Amino acid sequence: MKTNAVTARKSAVLLFGVIGAGFVALDTAGAQQGELPAGPDRELVAHECAACHDLEMVIAAAGASRQAWTDTVDEMVRYGARIDPQDRPRIVEYLSSVLGPTAKKPTAR
């Protein structure tokens, strides 16, 4: 009988460890998502960019020129991003003005 109790205790400890690790992983994933700086069309940009990748990728590119952001948006469309043609200039404007060369590089939240 003692062996069953020991086995049950080890199983319970293992289960709680796995559950705890899952919560840590979820918390880390949320923290890595990043948050775009305030600005006109922020929600549009967040929605379109986060449809394919983490927003940290966008934040990491802060400091890029308008041409670099234009090229990046064009590249994302070639990769399959379904950006409405009317939204494209708004997205480039947000990225180049809020995350352009004169922008202070935001930090992850």
C-alpha positions, 0 to 999 in steps of 0.5 A: 500500500505504501508504494501506491501512496508514494506513486500517487504523491509523485504523480500529483507533484508532477501534475502540479509542476506541469500545470505551473509551468503552463501558467508561466509559459502563458504569462511569458507569451503575453509579456512578449506580445508587446504593445504598439505606441499610441497613435492614429490607426494603432488598432488597425496596425495591431490587428493587421500585423498580429494576424501573422506574427508577434507585435514585438517584430514590429516594435523591434523595427522601430527607427526604420525610414518611411521607405523601409516601412513601405517596403516591409508592408509590400513584403508582408502582402507578398507573404500573404497579408490581406491588407485592404488597399485603402488601409495600406497608406494608413498603416505605412503612415502610422509605422513611419510616424510612430515607429520611424527614424525619429521615434523613441524605440518602445520597450516591451511591456 
